[in-house]
Amino acid sequence: MLDHSDAVSLVLFAVGLASTGTVLWVSSRRVDRKERERSQFMRMRSRLNQLMRERS
């Protein structure tokens, strides 16, 4: 059986673990979104460069 301090420690550990997991999840989603935006921008830029080369 857990005494009071063990239960508090377990709860604090679980809260810390959950918050760490949440931060990692949110940051990975943000990085993924930024990477998609960057690759889309690079595609648009290469298309624009190609069009400019074709015109000249």
C-alpha distance matrix in Angstrom:
0.0 3.8 6.5 9.8 11.7 9.5 9.6 13.3 14.0 12.8 15.0 17.8 17.8 18.1 20.8 22.6 22.6 23.9 26.6 27.7 28.0 30.0 32.3 33.0 33.7 36.0 37.8 38.5 39.9 42.1 43.3 44.1 46.1 48.0 48.8 50.2 52.2 53.6 54.6 56.3 58.1 59.3 60.6 62.5 63.9 65.1 66.7 68.4 69.7 71.0 72.8 74.3 75.5 77.1 79.0 80.5
3.8 0.0 3.8 6.6 8.1 5.8 6.0 9.6 10.3 9.6 11.8 14.3 14.6 15.2 17.7 19.4 19.8 21.2 23.6 24.7 25.5 27.3 29.4 30.3 31.3 33.4 35.1 36.0 37.5 39.5 40.8 41.7 43.6 45.4 46.4 47.9 49.8 51.1 52.3 54.0 55.6 56.9 58.3 60.1 61.4 62.7 64.5 66.0 67.2 68.7 70.5 71.9 73.2 74.8 76.7 78.1
6.5 3.8 0.0 3.8 5.8 5.5 6.3 8.8 10.2 10.7 12.5 14.5 15.5 16.7 18.5 20.1 21.1 22.6 24.5 25.9 27.0 28.7 30.5 31.8 32.9 34.7 36.3 37.6 39.1 40.8 42.1 43.4 45.2 46.7 47.9 49.5 51.2 52.5 54.0 55.6 57.1 58.4 60.0 61.7 62.9 64.4 66.1 67.5 68.7 70.3 72.1 73.4 74.7 76.5 78.2 79.5
9.8 6.6 3.8 0.0 3.8 5.5 5.2 6.2 8.6 9.9 10.6 12.3 14.2 15.4 16.6 18.3 19.9 21.1 22.6 24.3 25.7 26.9 28.6 30.3 31.5 32.9 34.6 36.2 37.6 39.0 40.6 42.0 43.5 45.0 46.5 48.1 49.5 50.9 52.5 54.0 55.4 56.8 58.6 60.0 61.2 62.9 64.6 65.8 67.1 68.9 70.5 71.7 73.2 75.0 76.5 77.9
11.7 8.1 5.8 3.8 0.0 3.8 5.4 5.1 6.1 8.5 9.8 10.4 12.1 14.1 15.2 16.3 18.1 19.8 20.9 22.2 24.1 25.5 26.8 28.4 30.0 31.4 32.7 34.4 36.1 37.3 38.6 40.3 42.0 43.2 44.6 46.4 47.8 48.9 50.7 52.4 53.6 54.9 56.8 58.3 59.3 61.0 62.9 64.0 65.1 67.0 68.8 69.8 71.2 73.2 74.7 75.9
9.5 5.8 5.5 5.5 3.8 0.0 3.8 5.5 5.1 6.1 8.6 9.8 10.4 12.2 14.2 15.2 16.2 18.2 19.9 20.8 22.3 24.1 25.6 26.8 28.3 30.1 31.4 32.7 34.5 36.0 37.2 38.6 40.5 41.9 43.0 44.8 46.5 47.6 49.1 50.9 52.2 53.4 55.2 56.9 57.9 59.4 61.3 62.7 63.7 65.4 67.3 68.4 69.7 71.6 73.3 74.5
9.6 6.0 6.3 5.2 5.4 3.8 0.0 3.8 5.4 5.1 6.2 8.6 9.8 10.5 12.3 14.2 15.2 16.4 18.3 19.9 21.0 22.4 24.3 25.7 26.8 28.5 30.2 31.5 32.9 34.5 36.1 37.3 39.0 40.6 41.9 43.4 45.0 46.4 47.9 49.4 50.9 52.3 53.9 55.5 56.7 58.3 60.0 61.4 62.6 64.3 66.0 67.2 68.6 70.4 72.0 73.4
13.3 9.6 8.8 6.2 5.1 5.5 3.8 0.0 3.8 5.4 5.1 6.1 8.5 9.8 10.5 12.2 14.1 15.3 16.4 18.2 19.8 20.9 22.4 24.3 25.6 26.8 28.5 30.1 31.6 32.8 34.4 36.0 37.5 38.8 40.4 42.1 43.4 44.7 46.5 48.0 49.2 50.7 52.5 53.9 55.0 56.8 58.5 59.7 61.0 62.8 64.4 65.5 67.0 68.9 70.4 71.7
14.0 10.3 10.2 8.6 6.1 5.1 5.4 3.8 0.0 3.8 5.5 5.1 6.0 8.6 9.8 10.4 12.1 14.1 15.3 16.3 18.1 19.8 21.0 22.4 24.1 25.6 26.8 28.4 30.2 31.5 32.7 34.3 36.1 37.3 38.6 40.5 42.0 43.0 44.7 46.5 47.7 48.9 50.8 52.4 53.4 55.0 56.9 58.1 59.2 61.0 62.9 63.9 65.2 67.2 68.8 70.0
12.8 9.6 10.7 9.9 8.5 6.1 5.1 5.4 3.8 0.0 3.8 5.5 5.1 6.1 8.6 9.8 10.4 12.2 14.2 15.2 16.3 18.2 19.9 21.0 22.3 24.2 25.7 26.8 28.5 30.2 31.4 32.7 34.6 36.1 37.2 38.9 40.6 41.8 43.2 44.9 46.4 47.7 49.3 51.0 52.2 53.6 55.4 56.9 58.0 59.6 61.5 62.7 64.0 65.8 67.5 68.8
15.0 11.8 12.5 10.6 9.8 8.6 6.2 5.1 5.5 3.8 0.0 3.8 5.4 5.1 6.2 8.6 9.8 10.5 12.2 14.1 15.2 16.4 18.3 20.0 20.9 22.4 24.2 25.7 26.9 28.5 30.1 31.4 32.9 34.5 36.0 37.5 39.0 40.4 42.0 43.5 44.9 46.4 48.0 49.5 50.8 52.4 54.1 55.3 56.7 58.4 60.0 61.2 62.7 64.5 66.0 67.5
17.8 14.3 14.5 12.3 10.4 9.8 8.6 6.1 5.1 5.5 3.8 0.0 3.8 5.4 5.1 6.1 8.5 9.8 10.5 12.1 14.1 15.2 16.4 18.3 19.8 21.0 22.4 24.2 25.7 26.9 28.4 30.1 31.6 32.8 34.3 36.1 37.4 38.7 40.5 42.1 43.2 44.7 46.5 48.0 49.0 50.7 52.6 53.7 54.9 56.8 58.4 59.5 61.0 62.9 64.4 65.6
17.8 14.6 15.5 14.2 12.1 10.4 9.8 8.5 6.0 5.1 5.4 3.8 0.0 3.8 5.5 5.1 6.1 8.5 9.9 10.5 12.1 14.1 15.3 16.5 18.2 19.9 21.1 22.4 24.3 25.7 26.8 28.4 30.3 31.5 32.7 34.6 36.2 37.2 38.8 40.6 41.9 43.1 44.9 46.6 47.6 49.1 51.0 52.3 53.4 55.1 57.0 58.1 59.4 61.3 63.0 64.2
18.1 15.2 16.7 15.4 14.1 12.2 10.5 9.8 8.6 6.1 5.1 5.4 3.8 0.0 3.8 5.4 5.1 6.1 8.5 9.8 10.5 12.1 14.2 15.3 16.3 18.2 19.9 21.0 22.5 24.2 25.6 26.8 28.5 30.2 31.4 32.9 34.6 36.0 37.4 39.0 40.5 41.8 43.4 45.0 46.3 47.8 49.5 50.9 52.2 53.8 55.5 56.8 58.2 59.9 61.6 63.0
20.8 17.7 18.5 16.6 15.2 14.2 12.3 10.5 9.8 8.6 6.2 5.1 5.5 3.8 0.0 3.8 5.5 5.1 6.1 8.5 9.8 10.4 12.2 14.2 15.2 16.4 18.2 19.9 21.1 22.4 24.2 25.6 27.0 28.5 30.1 31.6 33.0 34.4 36.1 37.5 38.8 40.4 42.1 43.5 44.7 46.5 48.1 49.3 50.7 52.4 54.0 55.2 56.8 58.5 60.0 61.4
22.6 19.4 20.1 18.3 16.3 15.2 14.2 12.2 10.4 9.8 8.6 6.1 5.1 5.4 3.8 0.0 3.8 5.4 5.2 6.1 8.5 9.8 10.6 12.2 14.1 15.3 16.5 18.2 20.0 21.1 22.4 24.2 25.8 26.9 28.3 30.3 31.6 32.7 34.5 36.2 37.3 38.7 40.6 42.1 43.0 44.7 46.6 47.8 48.9 50.7 52.5 53.5 54.9 56.9 58.4 59.6
22.6 19.8 21.1 19.9 18.1 16.2 15.2 14.1 12.1 10.4 9.8 8.5 6.1 5.1 5.5 3.8 0.0 3.8 5.5 5.1 6.1 8.6 10.0 10.6 12.2 14.3 15.4 16.5 18.4 20.0 21.1 22.4 24.4 25.8 26.8 28.6 30.3 31.4 32.8 34.7 36.1 37.3 39.0 40.7 41.8 43.2 45.1 46.5 47.6 49.2 51.1 52.3 53.6 55.4 57.1 58.4
23.9 21.2 22.6 21.1 19.8 18.2 16.4 15.3 14.1 12.2 10.5 9.8 8.5 6.1 5.1 5.4 3.8 0.0 3.8 5.5 5.1 6.1 8.7 9.9 10.4 12.2 14.2 15.3 16.5 18.3 19.9 21.0 22.6 24.3 25.6 27.0 28.7 30.1 31.6 33.0 34.6 36.1 37.6 39.1 40.5 42.0 43.6 45.0 46.4 48.0 49.6 50.9 52.4 54.1 55.7 57.2
26.6 23.6 24.5 22.6 20.9 19.9 18.3 16.4 15.3 14.2 12.2 10.5 9.9 8.5 6.1 5.2 5.5 3.8 0.0 3.8 5.4 5.0 6.2 8.6 9.8 10.5 12.2 14.1 15.4 16.4 18.2 19.8 21.1 22.5 24.1 25.8 27.0 28.4 30.2 31.6 32.8 34.4 36.2 37.5 38.7 40.5 42.2 43.3 44.6 46.5 48.0 49.1 50.7 52.6 54.0 55.4
27.7 24.7 25.9 24.3 22.2 20.8 19.9 18.2 16.3 15.2 14.1 12.1 10.5 9.8 8.5 6.1 5.1 5.5 3.8 0.0 3.8 5.4 5.2 6.2 8.6 10.0 10.7 12.2 14.3 15.4 16.4 18.2 20.1 21.1 22.3 24.4 25.8 26.8 28.5 30.3 31.5 32.7 34.6 36.2 37.1 38.7 40.7 41.9 43.0 44.8 46.6 47.6 49.0 50.9 52.5 53.7
28.0 25.5 27.0 25.7 24.1 22.3 21.0 19.8 18.1 16.3 15.2 14.1 12.1 10.5 9.8 8.5 6.1 5.1 5.4 3.8 0.0 3.8 5.5 5.2 6.1 8.6 10.0 10.6 12.3 14.2 15.3 16.4 18.4 20.0 20.9 22.6 24.4 25.6 26.9 28.6 30.2 31.4 33.0 34.7 36.0 37.4 39.1 40.6 41.8 43.3 45.1 46.4 47.8 49.5 51.2 52.6
30.0 27.3 28.7 26.9 25.5 24.1 22.4 20.9 19.8 18.2 16.4 15.2 14.1 12.1 10.4 9.8 8.6 6.1 5.0 5.4 3.8 0.0 3.8 5.5 5.1 6.1 8.5 9.9 10.7 12.2 14.2 15.3 16.6 18.3 19.9 21.2 22.6 24.2 25.8 27.1 28.6 30.2 31.8 33.1 34.5 36.2 37.7 39.0 40.5 42.1 43.7 45.0 46.6 48.2 49.7 51.2
32.3 29.4 30.5 28.6 26.8 25.6 24.3 22.4 21.0 19.9 18.3 16.4 15.3 14.2 12.2 10.6 10.0 8.7 6.2 5.2 5.5 3.8 0.0 3.8 5.5 5.2 6.0 8.5 10.0 10.5 12.1 14.1 15.4 16.4 18.1 20.0 21.1 22.3 24.2 25.8 26.8 28.3 30.2 31.6 32.6 34.4 36.2 37.3 38.5 40.4 42.0 43.1 44.6 46.5 48.0 49.3
33.0 30.3 31.8 30.3 28.4 26.8 25.7 24.3 22.4 21.0 20.0 18.3 16.5 15.3 14.2 12.2 10.6 9.9 8.6 6.2 5.2 5.5 3.8 0.0 3.8 5.6 5.2 6.0 8.6 9.9 10.4 12.1 14.2 15.3 16.2 18.2 19.9 20.8 22.3 24.2 25.5 26.6 28.5 30.2 31.2 32.6 34.6 35.9 37.0 38.7 40.5 41.7 43.0 44.8 46.5 47.8
33.7 31.3 32.9 31.5 30.0 28.3 26.8 25.6 24.1 22.3 20.9 19.8 18.2 16.3 15.2 14.1 12.2 10.4 9.8 8.6 6.1 5.1 5.5 3.8 0.0 3.8 5.5 5.3 6.3 8.7 10.0 10.6 12.4 14.3 15.4 16.6 18.5 20.0 21.2 22.7 24.4 25.8 27.2 28.8 30.2 31.7 33.2 34.8 36.1 37.6 39.3 40.7 42.1 43.7 45.4 46.9
36.0 33.4 34.7 32.9 31.4 30.1 28.5 26.8 25.6 24.2 22.4 21.0 19.9 18.2 16.4 15.3 14.3 12.2 10.5 10.0 8.6 6.1 5.2 5.6 3.8 0.0 3.8 5.5 5.2 6.2 8.7 9.9 10.7 12.4 14.2 15.5 16.6 18.3 20.1 21.2 22.6 24.4 26.0 27.2 28.5 30.4 31.9 33.0 34.6 36.3 37.7 39.0 40.7 42.3 43.7 45.3
37.8 35.1 36.3 34.6 32.7 31.4 30.2 28.5 26.8 25.7 24.2 22.4 21.1 19.9 18.2 16.5 15.4 14.2 12.2 10.7 10.0 8.5 6.0 5.2 5.5 3.8 0.0 3.8 5.4 5.0 6.1 8.5 9.8 10.5 12.1 14.2 15.2 16.3 18.2 19.9 20.8 22.3 24.3 25.7 26.6 28.4 30.2 31.3 32.5 34.4 36.1 37.1 38.6 40.5 42.0 43.3
38.5 36.0 37.6 36.2 34.4 32.7 31.5 30.1 28.4 26.8 25.7 24.2 22.4 21.0 19.9 18.2 16.5 15.3 14.1 12.2 10.6 9.9 8.5 6.0 5.3 5.5 3.8 0.0 3.8 5.4 5.1 6.0 8.6 9.9 10.4 12.2 14.2 15.1 16.4 18.3 19.8 20.9 22.5 24.3 25.5 26.8 28.6 30.1 31.2 32.8 34.6 35.9 37.2 38.9 40.7 42.1
39.9 37.5 39.1 37.6 36.1 34.5 32.9 31.6 30.2 28.5 26.9 25.7 24.3 22.5 21.1 20.0 18.4 16.5 15.4 14.3 12.3 10.7 10.0 8.6 6.3 5.2 5.4 3.8 0.0 3.8 5.5 5.0 6.1 8.6 9.8 10.6 12.3 14.2 15.4 16.5 18.3 19.9 21.2 22.7 24.2 25.8 27.2 28.6 30.2 31.6 33.2 34.6 36.2 37.7 39.3 40.9
42.1 39.5 40.8 39.0 37.3 36.0 34.5 32.8 31.5 30.2 28.5 26.9 25.7 24.2 22.4 21.1 20.0 18.3 16.4 15.4 14.2 12.2 10.5 9.9 8.7 6.2 5.0 5.4 3.8 0.0 3.8 5.4 5.1 6.2 8.5 9.9 10.6 12.2 14.3 15.4 16.4 18.3 20.1 21.1 22.4 24.3 25.9 26.9 28.4 30.2 31.7 32.8 34.5 36.3 37.6 39.1
43.3 40.8 42.1 40.6 38.6 37.2 36.1 34.4 32.7 31.4 30.1 28.4 26.8 25.6 24.2 22.4 21.1 19.9 18.2 16.4 15.3 14.2 12.1 10.4 10.0 8.7 6.1 5.1 5.5 3.8 0.0 3.8 5.5 5.1 6.0 8.6 9.8 10.4 12.2 14.1 15.1 16.3 18.3 19.9 20.7 22.3 24.3 25.5 26.6 28.4 30.2 31.2 32.6 34.5 36.1 37.4
44.1 41.7 43.4 42.0 40.3 38.6 37.3 36.0 34.3 32.7 31.4 30.1 28.4 26.8 25.6 24.2 22.4 21.0 19.8 18.2 16.4 15.3 14.1 12.1 10.6 9.9 8.5 6.0 5.0 5.4 3.8 0.0 3.8 5.5 5.1 6.2 8.7 9.9 10.6 12.3 14.2 15.3 16.6 18.5 19.9 21.1 22.7 24.4 25.7 27.0 28.8 30.3 31.6 33.1 34.9 36.5
46.1 43.6 45.2 43.5 42.0 40.5 39.0 37.5 36.1 34.6 32.9 31.6 30.3 28.5 27.0 25.8 24.4 22.6 21.1 20.1 18.4 16.6 15.4 14.2 12.4 10.7 9.8 8.6 6.1 5.1 5.5 3.8 0.0 3.8 5.4 5.1 6.2 8.6 10.0 10.6 12.3 14.3 15.5 16.6 18.3 20.1 21.3 22.6 24.3 25.8 27.2 28.6 30.3 31.8 33.3 35.0
48.0 45.4 46.7 45.0 43.2 41.9 40.6 38.8 37.3 36.1 34.5 32.8 31.5 30.2 28.5 26.9 25.8 24.3 22.5 21.1 20.0 18.3 16.4 15.3 14.3 12.4 10.5 9.9 8.6 6.2 5.1 5.5 3.8 0.0 3.8 5.4 5.0 6.1 8.6 9.8 10.4 12.2 14.2 15.3 16.2 18.3 19.9 20.9 22.3 24.2 25.7 26.7 28.4 30.2 31.6 33.0
48.8 46.4 47.9 46.5 44.6 43.0 41.9 40.4 38.6 37.2 36.0 34.3 32.7 31.4 30.1 28.3 26.8 25.6 24.1 22.3 20.9 19.9 18.1 16.2 15.4 14.2 12.1 10.4 9.8 8.5 6.0 5.1 5.4 3.8 0.0 3.8 5.4 5.0 6.2 8.5 9.8 10.5 12.3 14.2 15.1 16.4 18.4 19.8 20.9 22.4 24.4 25.6 26.8 28.6 30.4 31.7
50.2 47.9 49.5 48.1 46.4 44.8 43.4 42.1 40.5 38.9 37.5 36.1 34.6 32.9 31.6 30.3 28.6 27.0 25.8 24.4 22.6 21.2 20.0 18.2 16.6 15.5 14.2 12.2 10.6 9.9 8.6 6.2 5.1 5.4 3.8 0.0 3.8 5.4 5.2 6.1 8.6 9.9 10.6 12.4 14.2 15.4 16.6 18.4 19.9 21.1 22.7 24.4 25.8 27.1 28.9 30.6
52.2 49.8 51.2 49.5 47.8 46.5 45.0 43.4 42.0 40.6 39.0 37.4 36.2 34.6 33.0 31.6 30.3 28.7 27.0 25.8 24.4 22.6 21.1 19.9 18.5 16.6 15.2 14.2 12.3 10.6 9.8 8.7 6.2 5.0 5.4 3.8 0.0 3.8 5.6 5.1 6.1 8.6 9.9 10.6 12.2 14.3 15.4 16.4 18.3 19.9 21.1 22.5 24.3 25.8 27.1 28.8
53.6 51.1 52.5 50.9 48.9 47.6 46.4 44.7 43.0 41.8 40.4 38.7 37.2 36.0 34.4 32.7 31.4 30.1 28.4 26.8 25.6 24.2 22.3 20.8 20.0 18.3 16.3 15.1 14.2 12.2 10.4 9.9 8.6 6.1 5.0 5.4 3.8 0.0 3.8 5.4 5.0 6.2 8.7 9.9 10.4 12.3 14.2 15.2 16.3 18.2 19.9 20.9 22.4 24.3 25.8 27.1
54.6 52.3 54.0 52.5 50.7 49.1 47.9 46.5 44.7 43.2 42.0 40.5 38.8 37.4 36.1 34.5 32.8 31.6 30.2 28.5 26.9 25.8 24.2 22.3 21.2 20.1 18.2 16.4 15.4 14.3 12.2 10.6 10.0 8.6 6.2 5.2 5.6 3.8 0.0 3.8 5.4 5.0 6.2 8.6 9.7 10.5 12.3 14.2 15.2 16.4 18.4 19.9 21.0 22.6 24.5 25.9
56.3 54.0 55.6 54.0 52.4 50.9 49.4 48.0 46.5 44.9 43.5 42.1 40.6 39.0 37.5 36.2 34.7 33.0 31.6 30.3 28.6 27.1 25.8 24.2 22.7 21.2 19.9 18.3 16.5 15.4 14.1 12.3 10.6 9.8 8.5 6.1 5.1 5.4 3.8 0.0 3.8 5.4 5.1 6.3 8.6 10.0 10.7 12.4 14.3 15.4 16.7 18.4 20.0 21.2 22.8 24.7
58.1 55.6 57.1 55.4 53.6 52.2 50.9 49.2 47.7 46.4 44.9 43.2 41.9 40.5 38.8 37.3 36.1 34.6 32.8 31.5 30.2 28.6 26.8 25.5 24.4 22.6 20.8 19.8 18.3 16.4 15.1 14.2 12.3 10.4 9.8 8.6 6.1 5.0 5.4 3.8 0.0 3.8 5.4 5.1 6.1 8.6 9.9 10.5 12.2 14.2 15.3 16.4 18.3 20.0 21.2 22.8
59.3 56.9 58.4 56.8 54.9 53.4 52.3 50.7 48.9 47.7 46.4 44.7 43.1 41.8 40.4 38.7 37.3 36.1 34.4 32.7 31.4 30.2 28.3 26.6 25.8 24.4 22.3 20.9 19.9 18.3 16.3 15.3 14.3 12.2 10.5 9.9 8.6 6.2 5.0 5.4 3.8 0.0 3.8 5.4 5.0 6.1 8.6 9.7 10.4 12.2 14.2 15.2 16.4 18.3 20.0 21.2
60.6 58.3 60.0 58.6 56.8 55.2 53.9 52.5 50.8 49.3 48.0 46.5 44.9 43.4 42.1 40.6 39.0 37.6 36.2 34.6 33.0 31.8 30.2 28.5 27.2 26.0 24.3 22.5 21.2 20.1 18.3 16.6 15.5 14.2 12.3 10.6 9.9 8.7 6.2 5.1 5.4 3.8 0.0 3.8 5.4 5.2 6.2 8.6 9.9 10.5 12.4 14.3 15.3 16.5 18.6 20.3
62.5 60.1 61.7 60.0 58.3 56.9 55.5 53.9 52.4 51.0 49.5 48.0 46.6 45.0 43.5 42.1 40.7 39.1 37.5 36.2 34.7 33.1 31.6 30.2 28.8 27.2 25.7 24.3 22.7 21.1 19.9 18.5 16.6 15.3 14.2 12.4 10.6 9.9 8.6 6.3 5.1 5.4 3.8 0.0 3.8 5.5 5.1 6.2 8.6 9.8 10.6 12.3 14.3 15.4 16.7 18.7
63.9 61.4 62.9 61.2 59.3 57.9 56.7 55.0 53.4 52.2 50.8 49.0 47.6 46.3 44.7 43.0 41.8 40.5 38.7 37.1 36.0 34.5 32.6 31.2 30.2 28.5 26.6 25.5 24.2 22.4 20.7 19.9 18.3 16.2 15.1 14.2 12.2 10.4 9.7 8.6 6.1 5.0 5.4 3.8 0.0 3.8 5.4 5.0 6.1 8.5 9.9 10.5 12.3 14.2 15.4 16.7
65.1 62.7 64.4 62.9 61.0 59.4 58.3 56.8 55.0 53.6 52.4 50.7 49.1 47.8 46.5 44.7 43.2 42.0 40.5 38.7 37.4 36.2 34.4 32.6 31.7 30.4 28.4 26.8 25.8 24.3 22.3 21.1 20.1 18.3 16.4 15.4 14.3 12.3 10.5 10.0 8.6 6.1 5.2 5.5 3.8 0.0 3.8 5.4 5.0 6.1 8.6 9.8 10.5 12.3 14.3 15.5
66.7 64.5 66.1 64.6 62.9 61.3 60.0 58.5 56.9 55.4 54.1 52.6 51.0 49.5 48.1 46.6 45.1 43.6 42.2 40.7 39.1 37.7 36.2 34.6 33.2 31.9 30.2 28.6 27.2 25.9 24.3 22.7 21.3 19.9 18.4 16.6 15.4 14.2 12.3 10.7 9.9 8.6 6.2 5.1 5.4 3.8 0.0 3.8 5.4 5.0 6.2 8.6 9.9 10.6 12.5 14.5
68.4 66.0 67.5 65.8 64.0 62.7 61.4 59.7 58.1 56.9 55.3 53.7 52.3 50.9 49.3 47.8 46.5 45.0 43.3 41.9 40.6 39.0 37.3 35.9 34.8 33.0 31.3 30.1 28.6 26.9 25.5 24.4 22.6 20.9 19.8 18.4 16.4 15.2 14.2 12.4 10.5 9.7 8.6 6.2 5.0 5.4 3.8 0.0 3.8 5.4 5.1 6.2 8.6 9.9 10.7 12.6
69.7 67.2 68.7 67.1 65.1 63.7 62.6 61.0 59.2 58.0 56.7 54.9 53.4 52.2 50.7 48.9 47.6 46.4 44.6 43.0 41.8 40.5 38.5 37.0 36.1 34.6 32.5 31.2 30.2 28.4 26.6 25.7 24.3 22.3 20.9 19.9 18.3 16.3 15.2 14.3 12.2 10.4 9.9 8.6 6.1 5.0 5.4 3.8 0.0 3.8 5.5 5.1 6.2 8.6 10.0 10.8
71.0 68.7 70.3 68.9 67.0 65.4 64.3 62.8 61.0 59.6 58.4 56.8 55.1 53.8 52.4 50.7 49.2 48.0 46.5 44.8 43.3 42.1 40.4 38.7 37.6 36.3 34.4 32.8 31.6 30.2 28.4 27.0 25.8 24.2 22.4 21.1 19.9 18.2 16.4 15.4 14.2 12.2 10.5 9.8 8.5 6.1 5.0 5.4 3.8 0.0 3.8 5.4 5.1 6.2 8.7 10.2
72.8 70.5 72.1 70.5 68.8 67.3 66.0 64.4 62.9 61.5 60.0 58.4 57.0 55.5 54.0 52.5 51.1 49.6 48.0 46.6 45.1 43.7 42.0 40.5 39.3 37.7 36.1 34.6 33.2 31.7 30.2 28.8 27.2 25.7 24.4 22.7 21.1 19.9 18.4 16.7 15.3 14.2 12.4 10.6 9.9 8.6 6.2 5.1 5.5 3.8 0.0 3.8 5.4 5.1 6.3 8.9
74.3 71.9 73.4 71.7 69.8 68.4 67.2 65.5 63.9 62.7 61.2 59.5 58.1 56.8 55.2 53.5 52.3 50.9 49.1 47.6 46.4 45.0 43.1 41.7 40.7 39.0 37.1 35.9 34.6 32.8 31.2 30.3 28.6 26.7 25.6 24.4 22.5 20.9 19.9 18.4 16.4 15.2 14.3 12.3 10.5 9.8 8.6 6.2 5.1 5.4 3.8 0.0 3.8 5.5 5.2 6.4
75.5 73.2 74.7 73.2 71.2 69.7 68.6 67.0 65.2 64.0 62.7 61.0 59.4 58.2 56.8 54.9 53.6 52.4 50.7 49.0 47.8 46.6 44.6 43.0 42.1 40.7 38.6 37.2 36.2 34.5 32.6 31.6 30.3 28.4 26.8 25.8 24.3 22.4 21.0 20.0 18.3 16.4 15.3 14.3 12.3 10.5 9.9 8.6 6.2 5.1 5.4 3.8 0.0 3.8 5.5 5.4
77.1 74.8 76.5 75.0 73.2 71.6 70.4 68.9 67.2 65.8 64.5 62.9 61.3 59.9 58.5 56.9 55.4 54.1 52.6 50.9 49.5 48.2 46.5 44.8 43.7 42.3 40.5 38.9 37.7 36.3 34.5 33.1 31.8 30.2 28.6 27.1 25.8 24.3 22.6 21.2 20.0 18.3 16.5 15.4 14.2 12.3 10.6 9.9 8.6 6.2 5.1 5.5 3.8 0.0 3.8 5.7
79.0 76.7 78.2 76.5 74.7 73.3 72.0 70.4 68.8 67.5 66.0 64.4 63.0 61.6 60.0 58.4 57.1 55.7 54.0 52.5 51.2 49.7 48.0 46.5 45.4 43.7 42.0 40.7 39.3 37.6 36.1 34.9 33.3 31.6 30.4 28.9 27.1 25.8 24.5 22.8 21.2 20.0 18.6 16.7 15.4 14.3 12.5 10.7 10.0 8.7 6.3 5.2 5.5 3.8 0.0 3.8
80.5 78.1 79.5 77.9 75.9 74.5 73.4 71.7 70.0 68.8 67.5 65.6 64.2 63.0 61.4 59.6 58.4 57.2 55.4 53.7 52.6 51.2 49.3 47.8 46.9 45.3 43.3 42.1 40.9 39.1 37.4 36.5 35.0 33.0 31.7 30.6 28.8 27.1 25.9 24.7 22.8 21.2 20.3 18.7 16.7 15.5 14.5 12.6 10.8 10.2 8.9 6.4 5.4 5.7 3.8 0.0
